[in-house]
Every structure is written in C-alpha cells, then in structure tokens.
Amino acid sequence: MQADREEKLKEIAAQRVRVSALVAQDPEISGGERQKQMRLDGHLKHLEWLKIQADINDPLIKKRFEDGEGIHSISAG
C-alpha cells in the first residue's frame, strides 16, 4: 500500500509540472484558448483523481474514514 501511495505522489508531482507548463504555454501552440482550457481542465481533473488515489492508501485517512470521522472532516472543510 505504501509503495502505491509513493508512486501516486510521484505522479502528482509530474502532473503538477504538466499543469504549470500548460498554464504558461501560448494558447496558439495549444490550438487556441478553448483547446488550451479543455486540456487544462483534463489535467486538473486527473490531478484531483491522483490525489484521491494517494489518499486511499494513506493509513491515517483510511482509519479516520472507517471510524466515521472522514465524512465530518469533508463537510467541515
């Protein structure tokens, strides 16, 4: 479980680099502003998915969720 979490954290770091590069990129290179925004939205959605996958393998988060504390912390934050 820990190895998978570490792999996801590496993927998160790489995805953040991709997002930063795309934000800085000229829209003309991306095929226009609309195309750039669509690509950016896709990258951000994938980044959020990776964060969830990494959290699934975090023993502390898993324990809080199993203890019923995970739902309360989500609604409060």
MARFI-244280 format. One record per residue: x, y, z of N, C-alpha, C in turn; residue in one letter; residue number from 1. Coordinates in pm, 1 decimal. Atoms other than C-alpha are relative to their C-alpha. Layout:
<node><n_x>X</n_x><n_y>Y</n_y><n_z>Z</n_z><ca_x>X</ca_x><ca_y>Y</ca_y><ca_z>Z</ca_z><c_x>X</c_x><c_y>Y</c_y><c_z>Z</c_z><resn>a</resn><resi>NUM</resi></node>
...
//
This chain:
<node><n_x>81.0</n_x><n_y>-118.0</n_y><n_z>0.0</n_z><ca_x>0.0</ca_x><ca_y>0.0</ca_y><ca_z>0.0</ca_z><c_x>86.7</c_x><c_y>126.3</c_y><c_z>0.0</c_z><resn>m</resn><resi>1</resi></node>
<node><n_x>-88.7</n_x><n_y>-115.7</n_y><n_z>-7.7</n_z><ca_x>280.5</ca_x><ca_y>241.1</ca_y><ca_z>85.9</ca_z><c_x>70.6</c_x><c_y>25.3</c_y><c_z>-133.5</c_z><resn>q</resn><resi>2</resi></node>
<node><n_x>-68.7</n_x><n_y>-14.8</n_y><n_z>128.7</n_z><ca_x>460.6</ca_x><ca_y>173.4</ca_y><ca_z>-241.9</ca_z><c_x>-92.4</c_x><c_y>62.8</c_y><c_z>-104.1</c_z><resn>a</resn><resi>3</resi></node>
<node><n_x>96.3</n_x><n_y>-56.9</n_y><n_z>93.9</n_z><ca_x>145.1</ca_x><ca_y>251.9</ca_y><ca_z>-439.8</ca_z><c_x>-21.4</c_x><c_y>148.0</c_y><c_z>29.5</c_z><resn>d</resn><resi>4</resi></node>
<node><n_x>17.8</n_x><n_y>-141.1</n_y><n_z>-38.6</n_z><ca_x>96.7</ca_x><ca_y>574.8</ca_y><ca_z>-244.3</ca_z><c_x>119.6</c_x><c_y>83.6</c_y><c_z>-45.5</c_z><resn>r</resn><resi>5</resi></node>
<node><n_x>-120.0</n_x><n_y>-72.8</n_y><n_z>43.5</n_z><ca_x>456.3</ca_x><ca_y>679.4</ca_y><ca_z>-314.0</ca_z><c_x>0.7</c_x><c_y>19.1</c_y><c_z>-150.7</c_z><resn>e</resn><resi>6</resi></node>
<node><n_x>8.6</n_x><n_y>-10.3</n_y><n_z>145.8</n_z><ca_x>404.4</ca_x><ca_y>608.3</ca_y><ca_z>-683.7</ca_z><c_x>-101.0</c_x><c_y>108.2</c_y><c_z>-39.4</c_z><resn>e</resn><resi>7</resi></node>
<node><n_x>102.2</n_x><n_y>-101.9</n_y><n_z>29.0</n_z><ca_x>88.7</ca_x><ca_y>821.1</ca_y><ca_z>-684.4</ca_z><c_x>53.4</c_x><c_y>139.8</c_y><c_z>31.4</c_z><resn>k</resn><resi>8</resi></node>
<node><n_x>-57.0</n_x><n_y>-130.3</n_y><n_z>-33.8</n_z><ca_x>275.3</ca_x><ca_y>1104.5</ca_y><ca_z>-512.3</ca_z><c_x>98.4</c_x><c_y>46.7</c_y><c_z>-107.2</c_z><resn>l</resn><resi>9</resi></node>
<node><n_x>-89.8</n_x><n_y>-34.9</n_y><n_z>111.0</n_z><ca_x>538.9</ca_x><ca_y>1092.8</ca_y><ca_z>-787.9</ca_z><c_x>-81.1</c_x><c_y>44.4</c_y><c_z>-121.4</c_z><resn>k</resn><resi>10</resi></node>
<node><n_x>86.1</n_x><n_y>-36.5</n_y><n_z>112.7</n_z><ca_x>261.5</ca_x><ca_y>1102.8</ca_y><ca_z>-1049.0</ca_z><c_x>-63.4</c_x><c_y>137.1</c_y><c_z>22.5</c_z><resn>e</resn><resi>11</resi></node>
<node><n_x>56.9</n_x><n_y>-130.7</n_y><n_z>-32.2</n_z><ca_x>105.4</ca_x><ca_y>1401.1</ca_y><ca_z>-869.2</ca_z><c_x>101.1</c_x><c_y>109.5</c_y><c_z>-30.4</c_z><resn>i</resn><resi>12</resi></node>
<node><n_x>-104.9</n_x><n_y>-99.5</n_y><n_z>26.0</n_z><ca_x>435.1</ca_x><ca_y>1589.5</ca_y><ca_z>-885.4</ca_z><c_x>18.1</c_x><c_y>21.2</c_y><c_z>-150.6</c_z><resn>a</resn><resi>13</resi></node>
<node><n_x>-16.1</n_x><n_y>-10.6</n_y><n_z>145.6</n_z><ca_x>470.3</ca_x><ca_y>1513.3</ca_y><ca_z>-1256.9</ca_z><c_x>-120.1</c_x><c_y>70.7</c_y><c_z>-62.7</c_z><resn>a</resn><resi>14</resi></node>
<node><n_x>120.7</n_x><n_y>-63.2</n_y><n_z>53.7</n_z><ca_x>111.0</ca_x><ca_y>1618.4</ca_y><ca_z>-1324.1</ca_z><c_x>-0.8</c_x><c_y>149.4</c_y><c_z>29.9</c_z><resn>q</resn><resi>15</resi></node>
<node><n_x>-8.4</n_x><n_y>-142.5</n_y><n_z>-33.9</n_z><ca_x>167.0</ca_x><ca_y>1948.4</ca_y><ca_z>-1143.8</ca_z><c_x>94.8</c_x><c_y>73.7</c_y><c_z>-94.1</c_z><resn>r</resn><resi>16</resi></node>
<node><n_x>-93.7</n_x><n_y>-59.8</n_y><n_z>96.1</n_z><ca_x>464.1</ca_x><ca_y>2016.0</ca_y><ca_z>-1372.1</ca_z><c_x>-70.2</c_x><c_y>18.9</c_y><c_z>-134.6</c_z><resn>v</resn><resi>17</resi></node>
<node><n_x>73.9</n_x><n_y>-11.3</n_y><n_z>127.3</n_z><ca_x>243.6</ca_x><ca_y>1945.5</ca_y><ca_z>-1676.5</ca_z><c_x>-99.4</c_x><c_y>115.6</c_y><c_z>4.7</c_z><resn>r</resn><resi>18</resi></node>
<node><n_x>97.7</n_x><n_y>-107.8</n_y><n_z>-13.7</n_z><ca_x>-25.7</ca_x><ca_y>2181.4</ca_y><ca_z>-1547.1</ca_z><c_x>71.2</c_x><c_y>135.3</c_y><c_z>-6.8</c_z><resn>v</resn><resi>19</resi></node>
<node><n_x>-74.3</n_x><n_y>-126.3</n_y><n_z>1.1</n_z><ca_x>229.3</ca_x><ca_y>2457.5</ca_y><ca_z>-1483.7</ca_z><c_x>48.1</c_x><c_y>35.0</c_y><c_z>-139.8</c_z><resn>s</resn><resi>20</resi></node>
<node><n_x>-49.0</n_x><n_y>-23.5</n_y><n_z>136.4</n_z><ca_x>377.1</ca_x><ca_y>2416.7</ca_y><ca_z>-1830.5</ca_z><c_x>-114.6</c_x><c_y>41.1</c_y><c_z>-92.0</c_z><resn>a</resn><resi>21</resi></node>
<node><n_x>114.0</n_x><n_y>-32.6</n_y><n_z>85.3</n_z><ca_x>34.9</ca_x><ca_y>2427.4</ca_y><ca_z>-1992.4</ca_z><c_x>-52.8</c_x><c_y>139.8</c_y><c_z>30.2</c_z><resn>l</resn><resi>22</resi></node>
<node><n_x>45.5</n_x><n_y>-134.0</n_y><n_z>-37.7</n_z><ca_x>-67.6</ca_x><ca_y>2738.5</ca_y><ca_z>-1798.7</ca_z><c_x>90.7</c_x><c_y>105.6</c_y><c_z>-63.6</c_z><resn>v</resn><resi>23</resi></node>
<node><n_x>-95.7</n_x><n_y>-96.3</n_y><n_z>55.1</n_z><ca_x>248.5</ca_x><ca_y>2914.7</ca_y><ca_z>-1919.1</ca_z><c_x>4.9</c_x><c_y>-1.7</c_y><c_z>-153.3</c_z><resn>a</resn><resi>24</resi></node>
<node><n_x>-9.1</n_x><n_y>16.1</n_y><n_z>145.1</n_z><ca_x>206.2</ca_x><ca_y>2795.1</ca_y><ca_z>-2277.7</ca_z><c_x>-88.6</c_x><c_y>100.3</c_y><c_z>-74.9</c_z><resn>q</resn><resi>25</resi></node>
<node><n_x>76.2</n_x><n_y>-88.6</n_y><n_z>87.2</n_z><ca_x>92.3</ca_x><ca_y>3030.7</ca_y><ca_z>-2552.6</ca_z><c_x>-120.5</c_x><c_y>-76.6</c_y><c_z>-54.9</c_z><resn>d</resn><resi>26</resi></node>
<node><n_x>119.6</n_x><n_y>69.2</n_y><n_z>49.6</n_z><ca_x>-266.8</ca_x><ca_y>2943.0</ca_y><ca_z>-2649.8</ca_z><c_x>9.7</c_x><c_y>-42.8</c_y><c_z>-147.0</c_z><resn>p</resn><resi>27</resi></node>
<node><n_x>-12.9</n_x><n_y>35.3</n_y><n_z>141.7</n_z><ca_x>-168.8</ca_x><ca_y>2938.5</ca_y><ca_z>-3017.1</ca_z><c_x>69.9</c_x><c_y>-134.5</c_y><c_z>-18.1</c_z><resn>e</resn><resi>28</resi></node>
<node><n_x>-70.0</n_x><n_y>128.1</n_y><n_z>5.9</n_z><ca_x>63.1</ca_x><ca_y>2644.0</ca_y><ca_z>-2952.8</ca_z><c_x>-95.8</c_x><c_y>-113.2</c_y><c_z>35.1</c_z><resn>i</resn><resi>29</resi></node>
<node><n_x>96.2</n_x><n_y>100.3</n_y><n_z>-45.7</n_z><ca_x>-224.5</ca_x><ca_y>2461.2</ca_y><ca_z>-2784.3</ca_z><c_x>-117.2</c_x><c_y>-17.7</c_y><c_z>-95.4</c_z><resn>s</resn><resi>30</resi></node>
<node><n_x>111.8</n_x><n_y>8.4</n_y><n_z>92.6</n_z><ca_x>-460.8</ca_x><ca_y>2515.8</ca_y><ca_z>-3075.5</ca_z><c_x>-109.7</c_x><c_y>99.1</c_y><c_z>31.8</c_z><resn>g</resn><resi>31</resi></node>
<node><n_x>97.2</n_x><n_y>-103.2</n_y><n_z>-36.1</n_z><ca_x>-633.9</ca_x><ca_y>2820.4</ca_y><ca_z>-2932.7</ca_z><c_x>-33.7</c_x><c_y>-5.9</c_y><c_z>147.9</c_z><resn>g</resn><resi>32</resi></node>
<node><n_x>31.9</n_x><n_y>-12.3</n_y><n_z>-142.4</n_z><ca_x>-763.2</ca_x><ca_y>2934.4</ca_y><ca_z>-2596.6</ca_z><c_x>-96.5</c_x><c_y>-109.0</c_y><c_z>46.2</c_z><resn>e</resn><resi>33</resi></node>
<node><n_x>98.4</n_x><n_y>102.4</n_y><n_z>-39.0</n_z><ca_x>-1057.9</ca_x><ca_y>2693.4</ca_y><ca_z>-2592.7</ca_z><c_x>65.6</c_x><c_y>-136.9</c_y><c_z>14.6</c_z><resn>r</resn><resi>34</resi></node>
<node><n_x>-69.4</n_x><n_y>129.4</n_y><n_z>-4.5</n_z><ca_x>-839.6</ca_x><ca_y>2391.8</ca_y><ca_z>-2669.3</ca_z><c_x>93.8</c_x><c_y>-7.0</c_y><c_z>120.3</c_z><resn>q</resn><resi>35</resi></node>
<node><n_x>-90.2</n_x><n_y>-4.4</n_y><n_z>-115.3</n_z><ca_x>-586.7</ca_x><ca_y>2501.0</ca_y><ca_z>-2407.4</ca_z><c_x>-79.0</c_x><c_y>-21.0</c_y><c_z>128.5</c_z><resn>k</resn><resi>36</resi></node>
<node><n_x>81.6</n_x><n_y>12.8</n_y><n_z>-120.6</n_z><ca_x>-862.0</ca_x><ca_y>2533.6</ca_y><ca_z>-2145.5</ca_z><c_x>-53.8</c_x><c_y>-142.0</c_y><c_z>15.4</c_z><resn>q</resn><resi>37</resi></node>
<node><n_x>48.2</n_x><n_y>138.7</n_y><n_z>-6.5</n_z><ca_x>-1002.3</ca_x><ca_y>2191.1</ca_y><ca_z>-2233.4</ca_z><c_x>110.9</c_x><c_y>-93.5</c_y><c_z>47.4</c_z><resn>m</resn><resi>38</resi></node>
<node><n_x>-113.5</n_x><n_y>80.8</n_y><n_z>-43.4</n_z><ca_x>-657.3</ca_x><ca_y>2034.9</ca_y><ca_z>-2194.8</ca_z><c_x>32.0</c_x><c_y>24.4</c_y><c_z>146.7</c_z><resn>r</resn><resi>39</resi></node>
<node><n_x>-27.9</n_x><n_y>-35.5</n_y><n_z>-138.6</n_z><ca_x>-600.8</ca_x><ca_y>2221.8</ca_y><ca_z>-1869.0</ca_z><c_x>-103.7</c_x><c_y>-63.4</c_y><c_z>93.2</c_z><resn>l</resn><resi>40</resi></node>
<node><n_x>105.8</n_x><n_y>62.3</n_y><n_z>-80.3</n_z><ca_x>-936.5</ca_x><ca_y>2102.8</ca_y><ca_z>-1733.1</ca_z><c_x>24.1</c_x><c_y>-149.8</c_y><c_z>15.1</c_z><resn>d</resn><resi>41</resi></node>
<node><n_x>-29.8</n_x><n_y>143.1</n_y><n_z>-5.0</n_z><ca_x>-842.3</ca_x><ca_y>1745.0</ca_y><ca_z>-1819.9</ca_z><c_x>116.1</c_x><c_y>-31.3</c_y><c_z>92.7</c_z><resn>g</resn><resi>42</resi></node>
<node><n_x>-116.1</n_x><n_y>20.0</n_y><n_z>-88.1</n_z><ca_x>-505.4</ca_x><ca_y>1774.8</ca_y><ca_z>-1647.7</ca_z><c_x>-37.4</c_x><c_y>20.7</c_y><c_z>146.5</c_z><resn>h</resn><resi>43</resi></node>
<node><n_x>39.7</n_x><n_y>-28.0</n_y><n_z>-138.3</n_z><ca_x>-662.4</ca_x><ca_y>1925.5</ca_y><ca_z>-1336.0</ca_z><c_x>-90.9</c_x><c_y>-109.5</c_y><c_z>55.1</c_z><resn>l</resn><resi>44</resi></node>
<node><n_x>88.0</n_x><n_y>109.0</n_y><n_z>-42.4</n_z><ca_x>-929.4</ca_x><ca_y>1656.8</ca_y><ca_z>-1322.4</ca_z><c_x>82.9</c_x><c_y>-124.8</c_y><c_z>32.5</c_z><resn>k</resn><resi>45</resi></node>
<node><n_x>-87.0</n_x><n_y>114.9</n_y><n_z>-24.7</n_z><ca_x>-661.4</ca_x><ca_y>1387.7</ca_y><ca_z>-1348.4</ca_z><c_x>82.1</c_x><c_y>20.7</c_y><c_z>127.7</c_z><resn>h</resn><resi>46</resi></node>
<node><n_x>-75.9</n_x><n_y>-31.4</n_y><n_z>-121.4</n_z><ca_x>-459.0</ca_x><ca_y>1560.9</ca_y><ca_z>-1075.5</ca_z><c_x>-85.5</c_x><c_y>-26.6</c_y><c_z>124.4</c_z><resn>l</resn><resi>47</resi></node>
<node><n_x>89.5</n_x><n_y>24.9</n_y><n_z>-114.0</n_z><ca_x>-758.3</ca_x><ca_y>1551.1</ca_y><ca_z>-839.2</ca_z><c_x>-21.8</c_x><c_y>-149.1</c_y><c_z>20.0</c_z><resn>e</resn><resi>48</resi></node>
<node><n_x>17.5</n_x><n_y>145.0</n_y><n_z>-8.4</n_z><ca_x>-811.7</ca_x><ca_y>1182.7</ca_y><ca_z>-919.6</ca_z><c_x>122.8</c_x><c_y>-64.8</c_y><c_z>64.1</c_z><resn>w</resn><resi>49</resi></node>
<node><n_x>-123.6</n_x><n_y>53.4</n_y><n_z>-58.1</n_z><ca_x>-447.3</ca_x><ca_y>1109.6</ca_y><ca_z>-837.9</ca_z><c_x>7.9</c_x><c_y>28.5</c_y><c_z>149.6</c_z><resn>l</resn><resi>50</resi></node>
<node><n_x>-1.3</n_x><n_y>-34.4</n_y><n_z>-142.7</n_z><ca_x>-479.7</ca_x><ca_y>1291.5</ca_y><ca_z>-504.8</ca_z><c_x>-90.4</c_x><c_y>-94.0</c_y><c_z>78.8</c_z><resn>k</resn><resi>51</resi></node>
<node><n_x>93.0</n_x><n_y>92.0</n_y><n_z>-67.0</n_z><ca_x>-779.7</ca_x><ca_y>1076.7</ca_y><ca_z>-412.9</ca_z><c_x>60.7</c_x><c_y>-138.9</c_y><c_z>8.2</c_z><resn>i</resn><resi>52</resi></node>
<node><n_x>-61.6</n_x><n_y>132.6</n_y><n_z>0.8</n_z><ca_x>-596.7</ca_x><ca_y>760.8</ca_y><ca_z>-514.0</ca_z><c_x>113.2</c_x><c_y>-9.2</c_y><c_z>102.2</c_z><resn>q</resn><resi>53</resi></node>
<node><n_x>-108.0</n_x><n_y>-0.9</n_y><n_z>-98.8</n_z><ca_x>-298.7</ca_x><ca_y>858.8</ca_y><ca_z>-298.8</ca_z><c_x>-56.8</c_x><c_y>-2.3</c_y><c_z>141.3</c_z><resn>a</resn><resi>54</resi></node>
<node><n_x>61.4</n_x><n_y>-4.2</n_y><n_z>-132.8</n_z><ca_x>-524.8</ca_x><ca_y>934.9</ca_y><ca_z>-2.3</ca_z><c_x>-63.1</c_x><c_y>-133.7</c_y><c_z>37.5</c_z><resn>d</resn><resi>55</resi></node>
<node><n_x>58.7</n_x><n_y>131.2</n_y><n_z>-27.8</n_z><ca_x>-694.6</ca_x><ca_y>596.5</ca_y><ca_z>-33.7</ca_z><c_x>101.3</c_x><c_y>-89.8</c_y><c_z>69.2</c_z><resn>i</resn><resi>56</resi></node>
<node><n_x>-106.1</n_x><n_y>84.8</n_y><n_z>-55.5</n_z><ca_x>-362.5</ca_x><ca_y>437.4</ca_y><ca_z>54.3</ca_z><c_x>70.4</c_x><c_y>62.6</c_y><c_z>120.1</c_z><resn>n</resn><resi>57</resi></node>
<node><n_x>-56.5</n_x><n_y>-62.0</n_y><n_z>-120.1</n_z><ca_x>-289.5</ca_x><ca_y>669.5</ca_y><ca_z>347.7</ca_z><c_x>-66.9</c_x><c_y>-63.8</c_y><c_z>121.3</c_z><resn>d</resn><resi>58</resi></node>
<node><n_x>59.9</n_x><n_y>70.8</n_y><n_z>-113.9</n_z><ca_x>-340.6</ca_x><ca_y>463.7</ca_y><ca_z>665.5</ca_z><c_x>-77.1</c_x><c_y>91.1</c_y><c_z>95.6</c_z><resn>p</resn><resi>59</resi></node>
<node><n_x>69.4</n_x><n_y>-90.3</n_y><n_z>-91.4</n_z><ca_x>-439.7</ca_x><ca_y>767.3</ca_y><ca_z>875.2</ca_z><c_x>-134.6</c_x><c_y>44.5</c_y><c_z>-56.1</c_z><resn>l</resn><resi>60</resi></node>
<node><n_x>125.3</n_x><n_y>-41.1</n_y><n_z>63.4</n_z><ca_x>-702.8</ca_x><ca_y>884.0</ca_y><ca_z>628.2</ca_z><c_x>-97.2</c_x><c_y>-116.6</c_y><c_z>-2.6</c_z><resn>i</resn><resi>61</resi></node>
<node><n_x>84.6</n_x><n_y>118.9</n_y><n_z>2.9</n_z><ca_x>-833.6</ca_x><ca_y>530.7</ca_y><ca_z>590.8</ca_z><c_x>-60.6</c_x><c_y>-26.5</c_y><c_z>137.5</c_z><resn>k</resn><resi>62</resi></node>
<node><n_x>49.5</n_x><n_y>24.1</n_y><n_z>-135.6</n_z><ca_x>-864.3</ca_x><ca_y>492.5</ca_y><ca_z>969.5</ca_z><c_x>-106.3</c_x><c_y>101.7</c_y><c_z>37.5</c_z><resn>k</resn><resi>63</resi></node>
<node><n_x>99.5</n_x><n_y>-102.8</n_y><n_z>-31.5</n_z><ca_x>-1045.8</ca_x><ca_y>825.7</ca_y><ca_z>1009.3</ca_z><c_x>-130.9</c_x><c_y>-27.4</c_y><c_z>-72.2</c_z><resn>r</resn><resi>64</resi></node>
<node><n_x>120.5</n_x><n_y>28.7</n_y><n_z>76.4</n_z><ca_x>-1288.4</ca_x><ca_y>727.7</ca_y><ca_z>735.3</ca_z><c_x>-73.8</c_x><c_y>-118.9</c_y><c_z>60.5</c_z><resn>f</resn><resi>65</resi></node>
<node><n_x>62.1</n_x><n_y>118.7</n_y><n_z>-58.5</n_z><ca_x>-1350.1</ca_x><ca_y>384.8</ca_y><ca_z>887.9</ca_z><c_x>-60.5</c_x><c_y>29.9</c_y><c_z>136.4</c_z><resn>e</resn><resi>66</resi></node>
<node><n_x>53.6</n_x><n_y>-39.4</n_y><n_z>-130.4</n_z><ca_x>-1406.7</ca_x><ca_y>549.9</ca_y><ca_z>1227.9</ca_z><c_x>-116.7</c_x><c_y>97.0</c_y><c_z>-12.6</c_z><resn>d</resn><resi>67</resi></node>
<node><n_x>110.2</n_x><n_y>-91.9</n_y><n_z>22.9</n_z><ca_x>-1668.8</ca_x><ca_y>774.9</ca_y><ca_z>1069.0</ca_z><c_x>37.4</c_x><c_y>146.1</c_y><c_z>11.1</c_z><resn>g</resn><resi>68</resi></node>
<node><n_x>-45.2</n_x><n_y>-137.9</n_y><n_z>-12.2</n_z><ca_x>-1459.0</ca_x><ca_y>1087.4</ca_y><ca_z>1104.5</ca_z><c_x>26.3</c_x><c_y>64.3</c_y><c_z>-135.5</c_z><resn>e</resn><resi>69</resi></node>
<node><n_x>-31.3</n_x><n_y>-51.1</n_y><n_z>133.1</n_z><ca_x>-1387.6</ca_x><ca_y>1123.3</ca_y><ca_z>732.7</ca_z><c_x>-110.7</c_x><c_y>84.6</c_y><c_z>-59.1</c_z><resn>g</resn><resi>70</resi></node>
<node><n_x>113.9</n_x><n_y>-73.4</n_y><n_z>55.9</n_z><ca_x>-1735.5</ca_x><ca_y>1241.4</ca_y><ca_z>639.1</ca_z><c_x>-12.6</c_x><c_y>136.8</c_y><c_z>66.5</c_z><resn>i</resn><resi>71</resi></node>
<node><n_x>11.4</n_x><n_y>-126.3</n_y><n_z>-71.2</n_z><ca_x>-1739.8</ca_x><ca_y>1510.2</ca_y><ca_z>907.5</ca_z><c_x>109.7</c_x><c_y>96.7</c_y><c_z>-41.3</c_z><resn>h</resn><resi>72</resi></node>
<node><n_x>-110.5</n_x><n_y>-88.0</n_y><n_z>36.7</n_z><ca_x>-1399.7</ca_x><ca_y>1645.4</ca_y><ca_z>808.0</ca_z><c_x>-19.0</c_x><c_y>54.6</c_y><c_z>-141.3</c_z><resn>s</resn><resi>73</resi></node>
<node><n_x>24.3</n_x><n_y>-47.0</n_y><n_z>135.9</n_z><ca_x>-1507.6</ca_x><ca_y>1671.1</ca_y><ca_z>443.5</ca_z><c_x>-103.6</c_x><c_y>110.8</c_y><c_z>1.2</c_z><resn>i</resn><resi>74</resi></node>
<node><n_x>104.9</n_x><n_y>-100.9</n_y><n_z>-0.8</n_z><ca_x>-1824.7</ca_x><ca_y>1865.6</ca_y><ca_z>518.1</ca_z><c_x>43.3</c_x><c_y>127.6</c_y><c_z>73.7</c_z><resn>s</resn><resi>75</resi></node>
<node><n_x>-47.1</n_x><n_y>-117.2</n_y><n_z>-74.7</n_z><ca_x>-1643.0</ca_x><ca_y>2096.4</ca_y><ca_z>759.9</ca_z><c_x>102.4</c_x><c_y>80.1</c_y><c_z>-79.4</c_z><resn>a</resn><resi>76</resi></node>
<node><n_x>-108.6</n_x><n_y>-67.9</n_y><n_z>69.2</n_z><ca_x>-1361.5</ca_x><ca_y>2177.8</ca_y><ca_z>518.8</ca_z><c_x>-37.7</c_x><c_y>44.7</c_y><c_z>-131.7</c_z><resn>g</resn><resi>77</resi></node>
//
